[in-house]
Amino acid sequence: MRCFTLFIILLIIGFTSCTQQPVTRKKPKIVVGIVVDQMRWDYLYRYADLYGNDGFKRLMREGFNCQNTMVNYLPAYTAPGHSCIYTGSVPSIHGIAGNNWIDNTTGKDRYCVDDPTVHLAGDDTRAPSMSPATLHTTTITDELRLASNLRSKVYGVAIKDRGSILPAGHLANAAYWYNDKTGSFTTSTYYPNQNPAWLQAFNKKKLGDSMVKKNWKLLYDAKVYAAQSTTDANQYEKGFKGEKSPEFPHVFDTLSDSDRHAVLKSIPAGNTYSIMMAKACMEGEQLGMGPETDFMALSLSSTDYIGHQFAPNSMEMEDCYLRLDQDIAAFLKYLDGRYGKDNYLLFMTADHGGAHNATFLQDKDVPAGVLHANTVPDLNTYLKSLFGKDSIVHAIVNYQVFLNNELFSAQQPAAQPEKEEPVTYRVVRSRHGHRGRRMVYAVHHNKAKPALVALDREKVRQATIEWLRKRPGISYVIDMEDINKAPIPEPIKTLIVNGYNRDRSGDIEIILNPGWYDNGGKTTGTTHGTWNPYDTHIPLLWFGWHITPGETSNQVNMTDISATLAALLHIQMPNGCIGKPISELLRAHPKTDQSLK
């Protein structure tokens, strides 16, 4: 009996001990996010005949391909794109309304990551630098840090400051970007890890300079590019500084050191250099070698600079992606060797796409165009003829009209004439006029007190809309305060709403015709920012840890990326996330009970 009782006691103790063991989830050693700036979805296939088997093709073959991933807000620019990918939110919520915007509360221009309270690390001038302070929400990288009680390590790397800072989030150990004045990677005093020894050693090698000195030559014989690209040296492209013609080979031997630092951003070597920097960071910080999941947020910016300068149909763009394919293949091989394929989770996407050059399309008899460079001056001239005031329109930024708020804060005195004149009369729009009638104000041209010109915001707004609607290339002009009444189709209306931030967006949205864009009047290269598929249809590939090969053609939104990462990692979604986990990907993901130790 005593033996039986002892057996029962030991059994209970053993059971209790087992139930008290902590349950831990299997997780990847590291997450690697790759954002290819200005990569159109069709680049996965356009150059596929010349891709190797271990780069883009490997990601598509061994990974999960979301074929119909869309940007679901406007404008389709770099800063909102990187913010959306990592927050799962839209400018209306996360606050990054563009690369630049006008702050409606102060009337001042603002760059997306400017922060006057911090400084460039190691800069003796104490000049203002960068941080994620303007980002209103958390990122998936922030949530990873919070979920691990800050034990997970998060780093961002990019040529562009905004491509590094915004993905890395508020709680990053550091974000590093390229300083084209020094040819080195740098950071700001916002981050705790400002100038580690490994970074100093990496910068001292001057690898970027050595790559620029090799010049930019075609990877293959020029004849190979004839199938997918226009002939070299055409009117659609802009050459580099010192070049007589924008054609291969691009030689940089005569450039000064500062010019060589700058040109690195706009050649494929900029992507190679960024990947080298990411590897140096992973090794220097021992990412993925601890008990927690770490995160490397890598953005490849040079694809965007090349697109802006040469446009999609150029040999330069094709050569850029052929070289990037090789860089991706080498990077995957490096990750395999360092972590093992099943121990890292990687996704690759883009922040936006890019349009065909408008002149190129026109030469092919395809409707296209560029918004006139004098749109703002011409509009202000027209508005002055109605309301008697200069600079009523502050600017057109992000395809949005920003009115000069100072002119509507109070009645403005009319300008006084230089000499006395007889009394005359002028018709002006008045906020006090009955049902919007025009009121006649007496203007006494003498030394008496100046007459007040009453600027009515609603009338100015309506006059602006009517004028813009008559301009070539404009499909819709929308009053942002009355968007529900605008006769515009979906998904355009939702994209506008998602992109509207009261403090950082304009008064009026301009939607251009397909094939049209605002490029500051330039006829070379290209740009982006519109709702059209060439700007908003982006690649999205998942690869590695717990990713089963497959694909879906169902629509996935850019906002779904962070929600899916949160589901895979079993952490909370960012606090402004409106996306949903990609169900087709998660169906192929191992069940939760199989991911428990």
PyMOL commands that set and color helices and strands:
alter all, ss='L'
color gray80, all
select helices_A, chain A and resi 2-19+43-46+48-50+56-62+78-87+91-94+140-147+161-168+197-204+207-212+222-227+257-266+269-284+302-310+315-339+341-343+358-363+375-387+405-408+434-436+457-469+480-485+492-499+533-536+560-569+583-588+592-595
alter helices_A, ss='H'
color red, helices_A
select strands_A, chain A and resi 30-36+64-70+100-102+109-111+114-119+128-130+154-158+174-179+184-186+294-300+344-349+369-370+393-397+400-403+412-413+424-429+438-443+452-453+474-479+508-512+516-517+537-538+540-544+550-557
alter strands_A, ss='S'
color yellow, strands_A
deselect
rebuild
show_as cartoon
